Amino acid sequence: MSLAEQALSYVRAISPYQPGKPITELAREMGIPVDQIVKLASNENPLGMSPKARMAVEAAISGIERYPDQFDLIKAVAVRTGLGQNQVVLGNGSNDVLDLAARVFLAPGRSAIFAQHAFAVYPLATLSTGAELIATPAKDYGHDLNAMRAAIRPDTRLIWIANPNNPTGNFLPYPEVRAFLELVPKDVVVVLDEAYNEYIALDERVDTATWIEEFPNLVVTRTFSKIFGLAGLRVGYALASAEIADLMNRVRQPFNVNNLAIAAAVAALDDHQFVAESYELNRRGMEQLVAGFKLLGLEHIPSHGNFVTFRAGEAAAINHKLLQQGVIVRPIGGYGLPEWLRVTIGKEAENRRFLEALEKAL
């Protein structure tokens, strides 16, 4: 018997997460110079990181020999959200806090609910605890809250909701989410993943952090990887009741957010101009890509994030042809969408390069 067979059966059954293809990997595979490759696969901010965050990182390097002090970032997030510092949980990216929530509330003999075509980390976090994963059918490629509520069982302890959803971009209007919370049993935790919150249209946005006092079973997660441009530094956070935050902090690894990430995140929260520029660039890029899909006669899913998912038919073949032209997008067959591809919104020239390559690939 091999050592691998000694591992827990539910761990061995997990399919590893497949990230977007790195630029350097494509350069090695295709022999394409790195500076001629456009990566629109991982929903990164094409503007890079906030200038204020960059300055903060450079200044923080002088203290890199010290263990992190997370106080400043916890305080900054608390001030921004209007919650107490004892309601903030930091993570090595928001994936980390998703995993913390699963570790606190899930175990063999318990179940969690997520929607078809939702973020791949929800099954990973659930199955790694030995809990049962209940997948509900999608509605228009997004969450069907009625189906999710109907799927709740006596052993259900957690529900995953992404809003907007990745990889489809669907958005649940906040009155619907609130109505769902009112009907969910109080002993079932609802994790509301808002990684793309800052890309939602301003007139549609609601600060769900204000709901936590009324719904103590609500956990809101957010990230600095998207609009703030800090994906490589890995920093995110959860907002929860003080009771839940305390439990999540008990299983959190000490120093899970490093010095540079803390400094960058504190500065990024204060760089309102950069966030506004990123939001506006995304809005214009969305219009550019949608117009391009219409010209090419391709169906797309209306998105509220910084990406668009479109039907490509023979998606695997189309993706390979794009890679041959030095354009990286994201295949999403693993999400049950084998005919679709997801493309991140880039700068105007990057979007144009993608659309030209896509036309050739088709």
C-alpha positions as CSV (number, residue, x, y, z in Angstrom):
1,M,0.0,0.0,0.0
2,S,1.4,3.4,-1.0
3,L,1.7,6.3,1.4
4,A,-0.9,8.2,-0.8
5,E,-3.4,5.5,0.0
6,Q,-3.0,6.4,3.7
7,A,-4.3,9.9,3.0
8,L,-7.9,10.7,3.8
9,S,-10.2,9.3,1.0
10,Y,-12.0,12.6,0.6
11,V,-8.7,14.4,0.1
12,R,-7.6,11.9,-2.5
13,A,-10.9,12.5,-4.4
14,I,-10.3,16.3,-4.8
15,S,-9.5,17.6,-8.3
16,P,-6.7,20.2,-7.9
17,Y,-7.5,23.8,-8.8
18,Q,-6.3,24.8,-12.3
19,P,-5.2,28.4,-12.4
20,G,-4.9,30.5,-15.6
21,K,-1.9,29.7,-17.7
22,P,1.1,32.0,-16.8
23,I,2.7,34.1,-19.5
24,T,6.1,32.4,-19.0
25,E,4.5,29.0,-19.4
26,L,3.0,29.9,-22.8
27,A,6.4,31.5,-23.8
28,R,8.1,28.2,-23.1
29,E,5.5,26.1,-24.8
30,M,5.1,28.1,-28.0
31,G,8.4,29.9,-28.2
32,I,6.7,33.3,-28.2
33,P,8.6,36.2,-26.6
34,V,7.1,37.2,-23.3
35,D,6.5,40.8,-24.4
36,Q,4.4,39.6,-27.3
37,I,1.9,37.7,-25.1
38,V,-1.4,39.1,-23.8
39,K,-2.8,37.4,-20.7
40,L,-6.5,37.9,-20.2
41,A,-7.2,34.8,-18.2
42,S,-7.1,35.5,-14.5
43,N,-9.2,38.6,-14.0
44,E,-6.2,40.7,-13.0
45,N,-6.2,44.5,-13.1
46,P,-4.6,45.6,-16.4
47,L,-3.5,48.9,-14.7
48,G,-1.3,46.9,-12.3
49,M,-1.2,48.0,-8.7
50,S,-2.1,51.3,-7.2
51,P,0.8,53.9,-7.2
52,K,0.2,54.5,-3.5
53,A,0.4,50.7,-2.9
54,R,3.7,50.5,-4.9
55,M,5.2,53.3,-2.8
56,A,4.1,51.6,0.4
57,V,5.7,48.3,-0.6
58,E,9.0,50.0,-1.4
59,A,8.9,51.6,2.0
60,A,8.0,48.4,3.8
61,I,10.9,46.4,2.4
62,S,13.2,48.0,5.1
63,G,11.3,46.1,7.8
64,I,11.0,42.7,6.0
65,E,13.1,40.9,8.6
66,R,10.3,41.5,11.2
67,Y,7.2,39.3,11.6
68,P,4.0,41.0,10.3
69,D,1.8,43.2,12.6
70,Q,-1.7,43.0,11.0
71,F,-3.1,45.8,13.2
72,D,-3.0,48.6,10.6
73,L,-4.8,46.6,7.9
74,I,-7.4,45.3,10.3
75,K,-8.0,48.8,11.5
76,A,-8.2,50.2,8.0
77,V,-10.7,47.6,6.9
78,A,-12.8,48.1,10.0
79,V,-12.9,51.9,9.4
80,R,-13.8,51.4,5.8
81,T,-16.6,48.9,6.5
82,G,-17.9,50.5,9.7
83,L,-17.4,47.3,11.7
84,G,-15.4,46.5,14.8
85,Q,-11.8,45.3,14.5
86,N,-12.9,42.1,16.1
87,Q,-15.2,41.4,13.1
88,V,-12.3,41.4,10.5
89,V,-10.4,38.2,9.5
90,L,-7.4,38.6,7.2
91,G,-6.5,36.0,4.6
92,N,-3.7,35.1,2.2
93,G,-6.1,36.1,-0.5
94,S,-9.8,35.7,-0.1
95,N,-9.4,32.0,-1.0
96,D,-7.8,31.7,2.4
97,V,-10.8,33.1,4.3
98,L,-13.1,30.9,2.3
99,D,-11.1,27.9,3.5
100,L,-11.2,29.2,7.1
101,A,-15.0,29.3,7.0
102,A,-15.1,25.8,5.8
103,R,-12.7,24.6,8.4
104,V,-14.8,26.2,11.2
105,F,-18.2,24.9,10.1
106,L,-17.8,21.8,8.0
107,A,-16.8,18.2,8.7
108,P,-17.8,14.7,7.8
109,G,-21.5,14.3,8.4
110,R,-22.2,17.9,7.4
111,S,-23.1,19.4,4.1
112,A,-22.6,22.7,2.2
113,I,-24.5,24.1,-0.8
114,F,-23.2,25.8,-3.9
115,A,-24.5,26.6,-7.3
116,Q,-23.6,25.0,-10.6
117,H,-21.0,27.0,-12.5
118,A,-19.9,28.8,-9.3
119,F,-16.3,29.4,-8.1
120,A,-14.2,26.2,-8.1
121,V,-12.7,27.0,-4.6
122,Y,-16.1,26.3,-2.9
123,P,-16.0,22.5,-3.8
124,L,-12.3,22.4,-2.8
125,A,-12.9,24.0,0.5
126,T,-15.9,21.9,1.2
127,L,-14.5,18.5,0.2
128,S,-11.2,19.1,2.0
129,T,-13.2,19.0,5.3
130,G,-14.9,15.7,4.4
131,A,-18.3,17.4,4.2
132,E,-20.8,16.6,1.5
133,L,-21.2,19.1,-1.4
134,I,-24.7,19.8,-2.7
135,A,-24.7,21.4,-6.1
136,T,-27.9,23.1,-7.2
137,P,-28.8,23.6,-10.9
138,A,-27.9,27.1,-12.3
139,K,-30.5,29.6,-13.4
140,D,-29.4,31.5,-16.5
141,Y,-25.8,30.3,-15.7
142,G,-26.1,31.9,-12.2
143,H,-27.4,31.1,-8.7
144,D,-30.9,30.0,-8.3
145,L,-31.6,31.1,-4.7
146,N,-34.9,29.3,-4.5
147,A,-33.2,26.0,-5.5
148,M,-30.5,26.6,-3.0
149,R,-33.0,27.2,-0.2
150,A,-34.9,24.1,-1.1
151,A,-31.6,22.1,-1.0
152,I,-31.0,22.9,2.7
153,R,-31.0,19.8,4.9
154,P,-30.8,19.3,8.6
155,D,-27.0,18.6,8.2
156,T,-26.4,21.7,6.1
157,R,-24.1,24.2,7.8
158,L,-22.8,26.5,5.1
159,I,-24.0,28.0,1.8
160,W,-21.6,29.5,-0.8
161,I,-22.8,32.5,-2.8
162,A,-20.6,34.5,-5.2
163,N,-22.0,37.9,-6.2
164,P,-21.0,38.7,-8.9
165,N,-20.4,35.1,-9.8
166,N,-17.1,33.8,-11.2
167,P,-16.8,32.6,-14.0
168,T,-20.1,33.6,-15.5
169,G,-20.4,37.2,-14.2
170,N,-24.0,36.9,-13.1
171,F,-25.2,39.4,-10.5
172,L,-28.0,38.8,-7.9
173,P,-29.9,42.0,-7.1
174,Y,-29.4,42.7,-3.4
175,P,-33.1,42.6,-2.5
176,E,-33.1,39.0,-3.6
177,V,-30.0,38.2,-1.5
178,R,-31.5,39.9,1.5
179,A,-34.8,38.0,1.1
180,F,-32.8,34.8,0.9
181,L,-31.0,35.5,4.1
182,E,-34.3,36.2,5.9
183,L,-35.4,32.6,5.0
184,V,-32.2,30.7,5.7
185,P,-32.2,28.9,9.1
186,K,-30.1,30.9,11.6
187,D,-27.8,27.9,12.2
188,V,-26.7,27.9,8.6
189,V,-23.8,30.2,7.7
190,V,-24.1,32.0,4.4
191,V,-20.7,33.0,2.8
192,L,-21.2,35.9,0.4
193,D,-18.1,36.1,-1.8
194,E,-17.8,39.7,-3.1
195,A,-14.4,39.5,-4.9
196,Y,-15.8,41.6,-7.7
197,N,-17.8,44.0,-5.6
198,E,-16.0,47.1,-6.7
199,Y,-16.9,46.4,-10.3
200,I,-20.7,46.5,-9.7
201,A,-22.4,49.6,-11.1
202,L,-22.6,52.3,-8.5
203,D,-26.4,52.5,-8.6
204,E,-26.7,48.8,-8.0
205,R,-24.2,48.4,-5.2
206,V,-25.2,47.9,-1.6
207,D,-22.8,47.6,1.4
208,T,-23.7,44.2,2.7
209,A,-21.3,44.6,5.7
210,T,-24.2,46.6,7.3
211,W,-26.3,43.4,7.2
212,I,-24.1,41.4,9.5
213,E,-25.7,42.9,12.7
214,E,-29.1,41.8,11.5
215,F,-27.9,38.5,10.1
216,P,-25.1,37.1,12.4
217,N,-24.9,34.0,10.2
218,L,-23.6,36.1,7.3
219,V,-19.9,36.1,6.3
220,V,-18.8,38.6,3.6
221,T,-15.5,38.0,1.9
222,R,-13.6,40.5,-0.3
223,T,-10.2,40.7,-1.9
224,F,-7.4,43.0,-2.9
225,S,-6.6,40.8,-5.9
226,K,-9.0,42.4,-8.4
227,I,-9.6,46.1,-8.7
228,F,-6.8,46.9,-6.3
229,G,-4.3,45.1,-8.4
230,L,-2.6,43.1,-5.7
231,A,-3.1,39.5,-6.9
232,G,0.5,38.6,-6.5
233,L,0.7,39.8,-2.9
234,R,-2.2,37.6,-1.8
235,V,-4.4,39.5,0.6
236,G,-8.1,39.4,1.3
237,Y,-10.5,39.5,4.2
238,A,-13.7,38.3,5.7
239,L,-16.3,40.4,7.6
240,A,-18.4,38.6,10.2
241,S,-20.0,38.7,13.6
242,A,-17.4,38.9,16.4
243,E,-18.3,35.4,17.4
244,I,-17.7,33.9,13.9
245,A,-14.6,36.1,13.3
246,D,-13.1,34.8,16.6
247,L,-13.6,31.2,15.5
248,M,-12.1,31.8,12.1
249,N,-9.1,33.5,13.7
250,R,-8.6,30.4,15.9
251,V,-7.9,28.3,12.8
252,R,-6.1,31.0,10.8
253,Q,-2.3,30.5,10.4
254,P,-0.3,33.2,12.3
255,F,1.2,35.9,10.0
256,N,-0.9,34.6,7.0
257,V,-0.6,38.1,5.4
258,N,2.9,39.3,4.9
259,N,4.4,42.8,5.6
260,L,4.5,43.9,2.0
261,A,0.9,42.8,1.4
262,I,-0.3,44.6,4.6
263,A,1.5,47.9,3.6
264,A,0.1,47.7,0.0
265,A,-3.4,46.9,1.1
266,V,-3.6,49.8,3.6
267,A,-2.4,52.2,0.9
268,A,-4.6,50.7,-1.8
269,L,-7.7,51.3,0.3
270,D,-6.9,55.0,0.4
271,D,-6.2,55.3,-3.4
272,H,-9.7,56.3,-4.5
273,Q,-8.5,57.8,-7.8
274,F,-6.8,54.5,-8.8
275,V,-10.0,52.6,-8.0
276,A,-12.1,55.0,-10.0
277,E,-9.8,54.8,-13.0
278,S,-9.8,51.0,-12.8
279,Y,-13.6,51.0,-12.7
280,E,-13.9,53.3,-15.7
281,L,-11.4,51.4,-17.7
282,N,-13.3,48.2,-17.0
283,R,-16.6,49.8,-18.0
284,R,-15.2,51.0,-21.4
285,G,-13.5,47.6,-21.9
286,M,-16.7,45.8,-21.2
287,E,-18.5,47.8,-24.0
288,Q,-15.6,47.1,-26.4
289,L,-15.7,43.4,-25.9
290,V,-19.5,43.1,-26.0
291,A,-19.5,45.1,-29.2
292,G,-16.9,42.7,-30.6
293,F,-18.8,39.6,-29.7
294,K,-21.9,41.0,-31.4
295,L,-19.9,41.7,-34.6
296,L,-18.6,38.1,-34.5
297,G,-22.1,36.8,-33.8
298,L,-21.1,35.2,-30.5
299,E,-23.3,34.7,-27.5
300,H,-22.1,36.1,-24.2
301,I,-23.3,36.1,-20.6
302,P,-23.9,39.7,-19.3
303,S,-21.3,40.3,-16.7
304,H,-20.9,42.5,-13.6
305,G,-17.3,41.7,-13.1
306,N,-14.0,42.5,-14.9
307,F,-14.4,39.6,-17.4
308,V,-16.9,38.3,-20.0
309,T,-17.8,34.7,-20.7
310,F,-18.7,33.9,-24.3
311,R,-19.8,30.8,-26.2
312,A,-17.0,29.7,-28.6
313,G,-18.5,26.3,-29.8
314,E,-15.3,24.2,-30.1
315,A,-13.9,26.1,-27.1
316,A,-10.8,23.9,-26.7
317,A,-9.8,24.3,-30.3
318,I,-10.5,28.0,-30.3
319,N,-8.5,28.4,-27.1
320,H,-5.5,26.5,-28.7
321,K,-5.6,28.8,-31.7
322,L,-5.6,31.9,-29.4
323,L,-2.6,30.5,-27.5
324,Q,-0.8,30.0,-30.8
325,Q,-1.3,33.8,-31.4
326,G,0.0,34.7,-27.9
327,V,-3.4,35.4,-26.4
328,I,-4.3,33.7,-23.1
329,V,-7.9,33.4,-22.0
330,R,-9.6,30.9,-19.6
331,P,-11.2,27.7,-20.7
332,I,-14.0,26.8,-18.3
333,G,-15.0,23.3,-19.2
334,G,-14.2,22.4,-15.6
335,Y,-17.1,24.5,-14.5
336,G,-19.5,22.5,-16.7
337,L,-19.3,25.0,-19.6
338,P,-17.2,23.2,-22.2
339,E,-18.4,25.4,-25.1
340,W,-17.5,28.6,-23.3
341,L,-14.4,30.7,-22.7
342,R,-13.8,33.5,-20.2
343,V,-11.8,36.6,-21.1
344,T,-10.6,39.2,-18.7
345,I,-11.1,42.9,-19.6
346,G,-7.8,44.4,-20.4
347,K,-6.6,47.7,-21.8
348,E,-8.1,49.0,-25.1
349,A,-5.1,47.6,-27.1
350,E,-5.2,44.3,-25.3
351,N,-8.9,43.9,-25.9
352,R,-8.4,44.7,-29.6
353,R,-5.6,42.2,-29.9
354,F,-7.9,39.5,-28.4
355,L,-10.8,40.3,-30.7
356,E,-8.5,40.2,-33.8
357,A,-7.0,36.9,-32.6
358,L,-10.5,35.5,-31.9
359,E,-11.7,36.4,-35.4
360,K,-8.8,34.5,-36.9
361,A,-9.3,31.6,-34.6
362,L,-13.0,31.3,-35.6
